Amino acid sequence: MGQYRENFLDRESYNLFRLDRVEEAVEHYDQRIADAGEDQEKRLRLLYWKAQMLHGRDPVSVPVEAWQRYLDEVEHGSDKWLTATVLLAREFQRAGSHEKALPLLEEYLKVESTSWVMLDAAASHLALGNHKRCREYIEQTTELNGKLKDSERQSEQNQFEIVSDRIKKLSQKLGD
C-alpha cells in the first residue's frame, strides 16, 4: 500500500508542476521531504525530483537552492554528485553567475572529464574574459571529441557532430 501512495504523491507533484502551480508543488515536495525523516534513500529521491522539476524555471534562485540542497546530501564523487554538480553549475550559468559555476565545473572535471562539461567550463571562462583557459578547454575537448569521429556507433558519431558544432560556436565567440 505504501508504494501506491508514494506513486500517487509523485504523480500529484508532477501534475502540479505541469499545471504551473510551482509554489504548491514546492510546498508538496518540502512536506514530503520533511516527512521522510531519517529515510535517506527517500529524502534523496525527493530532493532530486524536486530539483529536476524546478530545473530551468525562473527565478533561477529556486532551482539553485534545490540543486544545492541535493548536492549537500549526496556523496562527493558519486554519480548523484556529478549530476547535481553539473546541473547546479548550469543554473548558475543561466543566471549569468559564471564565477559561481566555474568552481563547480572544475571540481566535476577533477572526477570525470567529459566534452560537455569541458565546454561548459570553456563558456564560463569566456564569459569571465579568461580567453586563455577557454582556449585550453576547447583544445582538450577537440582532442577528446576527435576519438568519436570514426566510431562505428551512430550515437558516438552524433555526439561528435553536436560537440563539434558547440566547439565551432565557442571558437567563433572567442574570435578564433
C-alpha positions, 0 to 999 in steps of 0.5 A: 500500500505504501508504494501506491501512495508514494506513486500517487504523491509523485504523480500529484507533484508532477501534475502540479508542476505541469499545471504551473502551480510551482509554489504548491508543488514546492510546498508538496515536495518540502512536506514530503521531504520533511516527512521522510525523516531519517529515510535517506534513500527517500529524502534523496529521491525527493530532493532530486525530483524536486530539483529536476522539476524546478530545473530551468524555471525562473527565478533561477534562485529556486532551482539553485537552492534545490540543486544545492540542497541535493548536492549537500546530501549526496556523496562527493564523487558519486554519480548523484554528485556529478549530476547535481554538480553539473546541473547546479553549475548550469543554473548558475550559468543561466543566471549569468553567475559564471564565477559561481559555476566555474568552481563547480565545473572544475571540481566535476572535471577533477572526477570525470572529464567529459566534452560537455562539461569541458565546454561548459567550463570553456563558456564560463571562462569566456564569459569571465574574459579568461580567453586563455583557459577557454582556449585550453578547454576547447583544445582538450575537448577537440582532442577528446571529441576527435576519438568519436569521429570514426566510431562505428556507433551512430550515437558516438558519431552524433555526439561528435557532430553536436560537440563539434558544432558547440566547439565551432560556436565557442571558437567563433565567440572567442574570435578564433 
